[in-house]
Amino acid sequence: MPIVFLIFIVVPIIEMYILIKVGAVIGGLYTIGLVLLTALIGVSLLKKQGLSTFITAQQKMQTGQMPIKEIAEGLMLAVAGALLLTPGFVTDTVGFILLTPVLRQYIAKQVFQTWVKNAQQASFTKTTFTSNSQFYSNQDPFKQNFSDGNDKSGVIEGEFQDISDEKSDEKIEKK
């Protein structure tokens, strides 16, 4: 929730403040022209780098490799494009940072490592420990098939008939 608040409330206020300050220094028309110029430069860079990333991803897929890095970079390029088309200098700055290949690759690596870490933590939290120190996993077929989820004792209720005594009695009698 705080990140969404920052994105939709604080960032536009900061953008308006900076646009007003820049407009007071260089003039309103020059400020509008500068915003349009950064958008045009950003879109042309985005088109070039997006095509390059797409071609690299396609080549990796043809060789049977998963283009994870390219997917992450493609997502960041999409975010960069949205930021560059949004009027303002702060969003343009972040958009140009995401268009810089070295910075984008570093950020993609960090994002990927965070995703892997979160995925590992999420899979660990799916495994629960009960109070009597028995270990249960969501992958346990007995728990899934026979338990209603409320019984953590490992006891499965049912009826049975012990036929081992009858067979052993017959074997004793035959000897």
Contacts in CASP RR format, 6 or more apart in sequence:
PFRMAT RR
TARGET T0000
AUTHOR 0000-0000-0000
METHOD contacts of the structure
MODEL  1
MPIVFLIFIVVPIIEMYILIKVGAVIGGLYTIGLVLLTALIGVSLLKKQG
LSTFITAQQKMQTGQMPIKEIAEGLMLAVAGALLLTPGFVTDTVGFILLT
PVLRQYIAKQVFQTWVKNAQQASFTKTTFTSNSQFYSNQDPFKQNFSDGN
DKSGVIEGEFQDISDEKSDEKIEKK
11 90 0 8 1.000
11 91 0 8 1.000
14 90 0 8 1.000
15 86 0 8 1.000
15 87 0 8 1.000
15 88 0 8 1.000
15 89 0 8 1.000
15 90 0 8 1.000
15 91 0 8 1.000
18 88 0 8 1.000
18 89 0 8 1.000
18 90 0 8 1.000
19 31 0 8 1.000
19 35 0 8 1.000
19 87 0 8 1.000
19 88 0 8 1.000
19 89 0 8 1.000
22 31 0 8 1.000
22 34 0 8 1.000
22 89 0 8 1.000
23 30 0 8 1.000
23 31 0 8 1.000
26 34 0 8 1.000
35 87 0 8 1.000
35 88 0 8 1.000
35 89 0 8 1.000
35 92 0 8 1.000
38 84 0 8 1.000
38 88 0 8 1.000
38 89 0 8 1.000
38 92 0 8 1.000
38 96 0 8 1.000
39 84 0 8 1.000
39 85 0 8 1.000
39 87 0 8 1.000
39 92 0 8 1.000
42 80 0 8 1.000
42 81 0 8 1.000
42 84 0 8 1.000
42 92 0 8 1.000
42 95 0 8 1.000
42 96 0 8 1.000
42 99 0 8 1.000
43 81 0 8 1.000
43 84 0 8 1.000
43 85 0 8 1.000
45 99 0 8 1.000
46 77 0 8 1.000
46 80 0 8 1.000
46 81 0 8 1.000
46 84 0 8 1.000
46 99 0 8 1.000
49 77 0 8 1.000
49 99 0 8 1.000
49 101 0 8 1.000
50 74 0 8 1.000
50 77 0 8 1.000
53 70 0 8 1.000
53 73 0 8 1.000
53 74 0 8 1.000
53 77 0 8 1.000
54 70 0 8 1.000
56 67 0 8 1.000
56 70 0 8 1.000
57 67 0 8 1.000
57 70 0 8 1.000
57 71 0 8 1.000
58 67 0 8 1.000
60 66 0 8 1.000
60 67 0 8 1.000
60 70 0 8 1.000
61 67 0 8 1.000
68 112 0 8 1.000
69 105 0 8 1.000
69 108 0 8 1.000
69 109 0 8 1.000
69 112 0 8 1.000
72 108 0 8 1.000
72 111 0 8 1.000
72 112 0 8 1.000
73 104 0 8 1.000
73 105 0 8 1.000
73 108 0 8 1.000
76 98 0 8 1.000
76 104 0 8 1.000
76 107 0 8 1.000
76 108 0 8 1.000
76 111 0 8 1.000
77 98 0 8 1.000
77 99 0 8 1.000
77 104 0 8 1.000
79 95 0 8 1.000
79 98 0 8 1.000
80 94 0 8 1.000
80 95 0 8 1.000
80 96 0 8 1.000
80 98 0 8 1.000
80 99 0 8 1.000
80 104 0 8 1.000
81 95 0 8 1.000
83 91 0 8 1.000
83 92 0 8 1.000
83 94 0 8 1.000
83 95 0 8 1.000
83 98 0 8 1.000
84 91 0 8 1.000
84 92 0 8 1.000
84 95 0 8 1.000
84 96 0 8 1.000
84 99 0 8 1.000
86 92 0 8 1.000
97 103 0 8 1.000
97 104 0 8 1.000
98 104 0 8 1.000
98 107 0 8 1.000
126 137 0 8 1.000
126 138 0 8 1.000
127 135 0 8 1.000
127 136 0 8 1.000
127 137 0 8 1.000
127 138 0 8 1.000
128 136 0 8 1.000
128 137 0 8 1.000
129 135 0 8 1.000
129 136 0 8 1.000
130 136 0 8 1.000
130 152 0 8 1.000
131 152 0 8 1.000
132 152 0 8 1.000
132 153 0 8 1.000
134 152 0 8 1.000
134 154 0 8 1.000
136 143 0 8 1.000
136 152 0 8 1.000
137 143 0 8 1.000
138 144 0 8 1.000
142 154 0 8 1.000
142 156 0 8 1.000
143 149 0 8 1.000
143 154 0 8 1.000
146 156 0 8 1.000
147 154 0 8 1.000
147 156 0 8 1.000
END
